[in-house]
Amino acid sequence: MSQPAIRSLRPNELGGHISTELRINERIRVPEVRLVGPNGETVGIVPTDQALKLAQEADLDLVEVAPMARPPVCKLMDYGKFKYENAQKAREARRNQTNVIIKEMKLRPKIDAHDYETKKGHVVRFLKAGDKVKITIMFRGREQHRPELGFRLLQKLAEDVADLGFVESNPKQDGRNMIMVLGPHKKKAEAKAEVKAAKQEAAAEKAAEQAEERAERTAVQPAATKKAKRANEALDPDIDL
């Protein structure tokens, strides 16, 4: 028995790449379009040939902006400029995009004062950097029967850093642990900008101090040279050195 011939499938039948490019000018094959002018004004439904003629007369492109509409919506525009501006906007959006980072800090319910201050210092640093902080209270043994100890500790920590962050997720029991999430008041981008500004200010202050020191050394050196010269002139030339 002969095997049936295997038909080769086209890329679109295989679920291949579908172009997302807008159709423009002669690539628009529908008989009529709903035309929008270059300033956003509605022209109305016109034959595609007429729309192309209007685009040529205005030295613009006919761009299909809503292909699923009936009839498709087309706009008169400078397509090259449109693509450039969209690329610029996308690049700016990527530049301003920030990844949400969640730091974690673990504490024991009976933590001593020194360790608490150390842990709090880390939380302060994370919040200043614009990061969220997941605070985990770890209970062991009989401590599991005293959840109020962990709750009070989390409440105290939230109050101590209230000027930098807020309670994004209230304390909740999770097995042997109690968890709370703190969110920063400032966004990551704002925190980075402040850190950068602080570094620039510190660098400017250091440069000013160095310039002042150089100026002082320059002022002292001629005075010392002049004093030495006067001392040499005061020596008796007949003295055998």
LINDA-V301344 format. One record per backbone hydrogen bond with DSSP energy under -0.5 kcal/mol. CO is the residue of the C=O (numbers start at 0). NH is the residue of the N-H. If there is no record, write none. Layout:
co=CO nh=NH
co=CO nh=NH
//
This chain:
co=4 nh=6
co=9 nh=12
co=9 nh=13
co=10 nh=13
co=10 nh=15
co=11 nh=14
co=16 nh=18
co=22 nh=63
co=23 nh=26
co=24 nh=27
co=26 nh=28
co=30 nh=47
co=32 nh=34
co=32 nh=45
co=33 nh=73
co=34 nh=42
co=34 nh=43
co=35 nh=75
co=36 nh=39
co=40 nh=36
co=40 nh=42
co=43 nh=34
co=43 nh=45
co=45 nh=32
co=46 nh=50
co=47 nh=51
co=48 nh=52
co=49 nh=53
co=50 nh=54
co=51 nh=55
co=52 nh=56
co=53 nh=57
co=54 nh=59
co=55 nh=58
co=60 nh=62
co=60 nh=76
co=61 nh=24
co=62 nh=64
co=62 nh=74
co=65 nh=68
co=65 nh=72
co=71 nh=33
co=72 nh=64
co=72 nh=65
co=73 nh=35
co=74 nh=62
co=74 nh=76
co=76 nh=60
co=76 nh=78
co=77 nh=81
co=78 nh=82
co=79 nh=83
co=80 nh=84
co=81 nh=85
co=82 nh=86
co=83 nh=87
co=84 nh=88
co=85 nh=89
co=86 nh=90
co=87 nh=91
co=88 nh=92
co=89 nh=93
co=90 nh=94
co=91 nh=95
co=92 nh=96
co=98 nh=100
co=100 nh=102
co=100 nh=131
co=102 nh=133
co=104 nh=135
co=106 nh=137
co=107 nh=110
co=111 nh=115
co=112 nh=116
co=113 nh=117
co=114 nh=118
co=115 nh=119
co=116 nh=120
co=117 nh=121
co=118 nh=122
co=119 nh=123
co=120 nh=124
co=121 nh=125
co=122 nh=126
co=123 nh=127
co=124 nh=128
co=125 nh=130
co=126 nh=129
co=131 nh=102
co=132 nh=134
co=132 nh=181
co=133 nh=104
co=133 nh=135
co=134 nh=136
co=134 nh=179
co=135 nh=106
co=135 nh=137
co=136 nh=138
co=136 nh=177
co=137 nh=108
co=139 nh=142
co=140 nh=143
co=141 nh=144
co=142 nh=145
co=145 nh=148
co=145 nh=149
co=146 nh=150
co=147 nh=151
co=148 nh=152
co=149 nh=153
co=150 nh=154
co=151 nh=155
co=152 nh=156
co=153 nh=157
co=154 nh=158
co=155 nh=159
co=156 nh=160
co=158 nh=161
co=160 nh=163
co=160 nh=164
co=163 nh=184
co=165 nh=167
co=165 nh=182
co=168 nh=180
co=171 nh=178
co=173 nh=176
co=175 nh=138
co=176 nh=173
co=177 nh=136
co=178 nh=171
co=179 nh=134
co=180 nh=167
co=180 nh=168
co=181 nh=132
co=182 nh=165
co=186 nh=190
co=187 nh=191
co=188 nh=192
co=189 nh=193
co=190 nh=194
co=191 nh=195
co=192 nh=196
co=193 nh=197
co=194 nh=198
co=195 nh=199
co=196 nh=200
co=197 nh=201
co=198 nh=202
co=199 nh=203
co=200 nh=204
co=201 nh=205
co=202 nh=206
co=203 nh=207
co=204 nh=208
co=205 nh=209
co=206 nh=210
co=207 nh=211
co=208 nh=212
co=209 nh=213
co=210 nh=214
co=211 nh=215
co=212 nh=216
co=213 nh=217
co=214 nh=218
co=215 nh=219
co=216 nh=220
co=217 nh=221
co=218 nh=222
co=219 nh=223
co=220 nh=224
co=221 nh=225
co=222 nh=226
co=223 nh=227
co=224 nh=228
co=225 nh=229
co=226 nh=230
co=227 nh=231
co=228 nh=232
co=229 nh=233
co=230 nh=234
co=231 nh=234
co=235 nh=238
co=238 nh=240
//
